[in-house]
């Protein structure tokens, strides 16, 4: 079987215009210092981040399709995750000479644009998000396609380049709650809880119970939501779990068990089910988490 990426197939999917949805505008400085970086360096950097250190065209195509479908449905948390995986996978193929950058470079640029715009929609903007947007801009300019200029304009409108637009308060506002409050609401009525908080960005504060490594190179944080319940009587539903990505894992290095922490993330039961093969062991699970300074 050929190890070459079917770039024509990727481009035919990517050109369907799913990125045309109006992005959310956010204030913030452009912190991605990537002006001097070359496309080859971008492909190499992304390749090094790939969780699968081999060229797998079929897997890449699978994540491209999933990312586009999630973006079209407005599930920006999953769109971000899958577009990032696909961009890194295709970059690995390019970086190792198994795919030509001339045919697949625009695909990587579009996936990175989707990654940045998905972060914009969810309100989870990190310094590396601006780096991703800059990577996307460089690749879309160096490997232009018929929608490249439009996608660059979408990122510009979202505040990634030049003077940022004023924030839309309704879009970036996050619910601020204690872990005890979240656990209490869930244990009182889990059905209502899921309806209320599904796809919502939540800032949660509480006492750090545990930190463990995650398979993707990130970290999983547990925050105590039932401090008055005997430790022997507690279940998974008595904690708020926060999944920190590999890119943000440095933020948790100085955290200590028993100390109060504040974490920001997105409540997404669908993603939890996907990761747990349909069996959600950690009912209050936040994704794309970051430590609130």
C-alpha positions in Angstrom: 0.0 0.0 0.0 1.3 3.4 -0.9 2.4 5.5 2.1 1.8 8.8 0.2 -0.9 11.0 1.5 -3.9 11.4 -0.8 -3.6 15.2 -0.8 -6.2 15.5 -3.6 -8.8 13.7 -1.4 -7.8 15.8 1.6 -8.2 19.1 -0.3 -11.5 18.1 -1.8 -12.8 17.6 1.7 -11.2 20.7 3.2 -12.5 23.0 0.4 -16.1 22.5 1.4 -16.1 25.9 3.2 -16.8 24.7 6.8 -14.5 27.4 8.1 -16.8 30.1 6.8 -18.8 30.2 10.0 -18.4 33.6 11.7 -15.6 33.4 14.2 -15.8 34.9 17.7 -13.7 38.0 18.1 -11.3 38.2 21.1 -9.0 40.8 22.4 -5.4 39.8 23.0 -1.9 40.5 21.8 -0.4 38.4 19.1 2.2 36.4 21.1 3.2 33.9 18.5 6.7 35.0 17.4 6.8 33.0 14.2 7.4 35.7 11.5 10.8 34.3 10.6 9.9 30.6 10.7 9.9 28.7 7.4 7.2 26.2 6.3 9.8 23.3 6.6 10.4 24.3 10.2 6.6 24.4 10.9 6.2 20.9 9.4 9.1 19.7 11.6 7.7 21.3 14.8 4.3 19.8 14.2 5.8 16.4 13.3 7.7 16.3 16.6 4.3 16.8 18.4 2.6 13.9 16.5 1.4 11.3 19.0 1.9 8.6 16.2 5.5 8.8 15.0 4.8 7.3 11.6 3.1 8.3 8.4 -0.5 7.0 8.4 -2.5 8.6 5.6 -5.7 6.7 6.3 -5.7 7.8 10.0 -4.9 11.4 8.9 -7.9 11.3 6.6 -10.1 10.0 9.3 -9.2 12.8 11.7 -9.7 15.4 8.9 -13.2 14.2 8.2 -14.1 14.1 11.9 -12.6 17.6 12.5 -14.7 19.1 9.6 -17.8 17.4 10.8 -17.4 18.6 14.4 -16.6 22.1 13.2 -19.8 22.1 11.0 -21.9 20.9 13.9 -20.4 23.6 16.2 -18.6 21.1 18.5 -15.4 23.2 18.6 -13.7 21.3 21.4 -13.6 18.1 19.3 -12.9 20.1 16.1 -9.8 21.5 17.7 -8.6 18.2 19.0 -9.0 16.4 15.7 -7.7 19.2 13.5 -4.6 19.4 15.6 -4.0 15.6 15.4 -4.5 15.7 11.6 -2.2 18.6 11.1 0.5 16.9 13.1 0.0 13.6 11.3 0.2 15.1 7.8 3.2 17.2 8.8 5.0 14.0 9.9 4.4 12.6 6.4 5.8 15.8 4.9 8.8 16.1 7.3 9.8 12.6 6.5 9.6 12.9 2.8 6.6 10.7 2.3 4.3 13.5 1.1 5.1 16.6 -1.0 4.6 19.9 0.8 3.5 21.5 -2.4 0.4 19.2 -2.5 -0.4 18.9 1.3 0.9 22.2 2.7 -2.4 24.0 2.2 -4.2 21.2 3.9 -2.0 21.6 7.0 -2.6 25.4 6.9 -6.4 24.9 6.8 -6.3 22.4 9.6 -4.3 24.8 11.8 -6.7 27.6 10.9 -9.6 25.4 12.1 -7.6 24.7 15.3 -7.1 28.4 16.0 -10.7 29.3 15.1 -12.1 26.5 17.2 -10.2 27.9 20.2 -11.6 31.3 19.4 -15.2 29.9 19.4 -14.7 28.2 22.8 -13.0 31.2 24.4 -9.9 29.0 25.4 -7.2 31.2 23.9 -3.6 30.4 25.0 -0.3 31.9 23.8 0.2 28.8 21.7 -3.1 29.5 19.9 -1.6 32.6 18.4 1.5 30.6 17.3 -0.9 28.1 15.6 -2.7 30.9 13.8 0.6 32.3 12.6 1.7 28.9 11.4 -1.6 28.7 9.5 -1.1 32.1 7.9 2.4 31.3 6.7 1.4 28.0 5.2 -1.8 29.4 3.6 0.3 32.2 2.0 3.1 29.8 0.9 0.8 27.1 -0.4 -2.3 29.2 -1.5 -5.6 27.6 -2.4 -8.8 29.1 -3.5 -10.0 29.5 0.1 -6.7 30.5 1.7 -7.3 34.3 1.6 -10.7 33.8 3.1 -9.4 31.7 6.0 -6.7 34.2 6.7 -9.3 36.9 6.9 -11.4 34.8 9.3 -8.4 34.5 11.6 -7.7 38.2 11.3 -11.4 39.0 12.2 -11.0 36.7 15.2 -8.2 39.0 16.5 -5.1 36.8 15.7 -3.4 39.4 13.5 -3.0 43.1 13.7 -5.2 45.1 16.0 -7.6 42.8 17.9 -11.3 43.4 17.7 -13.2 44.2 20.9 -14.3 41.0 22.7 -17.9 39.8 22.6 -18.7 39.4 26.2 -21.5 37.0 25.7 -19.2 34.6 23.8 -16.2 34.6 26.1 -17.9 34.7 29.4 -17.3 31.7 31.6 -19.3 30.4 34.5 -17.4 30.6 37.8 -18.3 28.0 40.3 -16.7 26.0 43.2 -16.1 22.3 42.9 -18.4 21.7 45.8 -21.2 23.5 44.0 -20.7 21.6 40.8 -20.6 18.2 42.5 -23.7 19.1 44.6 -25.6 20.0 41.4 -24.5 16.9 39.6 -25.4 14.6 42.5 -28.8 16.3 42.9 -29.8 15.9 39.3 -27.2 14.7 36.8 -29.7 15.0 33.8 -30.3 18.6 34.5 -26.6 19.2 35.1 -25.6 17.9 31.7 -28.3 20.0 30.0 -27.3 23.1 31.8 -23.5 22.9 31.4 -23.1 21.0 28.1 -20.3 22.7 26.0 -20.1 25.5 28.6 -16.7 27.0 29.6 -16.4 26.7 33.4 -14.0 28.3 35.8 -13.9 26.0 38.8 -12.1 26.5 42.2 -11.4 23.9 44.9 -8.8 21.9 46.7 -6.5 19.9 44.5 -6.9 16.2 45.3 -4.6 14.6 42.7 -2.6 15.1 39.6 -1.8 12.2 37.2 -0.2 11.9 33.8 -2.4 11.5 30.8 -1.7 9.1 27.8 -1.4 12.1 25.4 1.4 13.7 27.3 -0.8 16.0 29.3 -2.2 15.8 32.8 -5.4 14.9 34.6 -6.4 17.0 37.6 -8.9 16.0 40.3 -10.5 18.7 42.4 -12.3 17.8 45.6 -16.0 18.5 45.4 -17.2 16.7 48.6 -14.7 17.6 51.4 -17.2 16.6 54.1 -17.8 13.1 52.7 -15.7 10.3 54.2 -12.9 9.3 51.8 -14.0 5.7 51.9 -17.5 6.6 50.8 -16.6 8.8 47.8 -17.0 8.0 44.2 -15.9 9.5 40.8 -18.9 11.8 41.0 -17.5 13.5 44.1 -14.7 15.2 42.1 -14.3 17.6 39.2 -11.8 16.4 36.7 -9.8 18.6 34.4 -7.8 17.4 31.4 -4.8 19.6 30.7 -3.2 19.2 27.2 0.4 18.5 26.5 0.8 22.1 25.4 -0.4 23.4 28.7 1.1 20.8 31.0 3.8 23.2 32.3 1.1 25.1 34.0 0.5 22.3 36.5 4.1 21.6 37.4 4.0 23.9 40.5 0.6 22.8 41.8 0.5 20.9 45.1 -2.1 18.5 46.5 -4.2 20.0 49.3 -3.9 23.6 47.9 -6.7 25.6 46.4 -6.6 25.8 42.6 -8.6 27.5 39.9 -9.0 25.8 36.6 -10.8 26.8 33.3 -12.1 24.2 30.9 -15.1 23.1 28.8 -17.7 20.5 30.0 -18.2 18.1 27.1 -19.9 14.7 27.9 -19.6 13.6 24.3 -15.9 13.9 24.3 -15.7 12.1 27.6 -17.8 9.2 26.2 -15.6 9.1 23.1 -12.4 8.8 25.2 -13.9 6.3 27.6 -15.5 4.1 24.8 -19.0 5.1 26.0 -18.3 4.4 29.6 -17.9 7.7 31.5 -16.1 7.0 34.7 -15.5 10.7 35.5 -18.9 12.4 35.1 -17.8 16.0 35.7 -14.9 16.2 33.3 -13.6 19.4 31.8 -11.4 19.5 28.7 -8.9 21.9 27.1 -8.1 23.0 30.7 -5.7 25.7 31.8 -4.7 27.1 35.2 -6.2 30.5 36.0 -3.5 32.7 37.3 
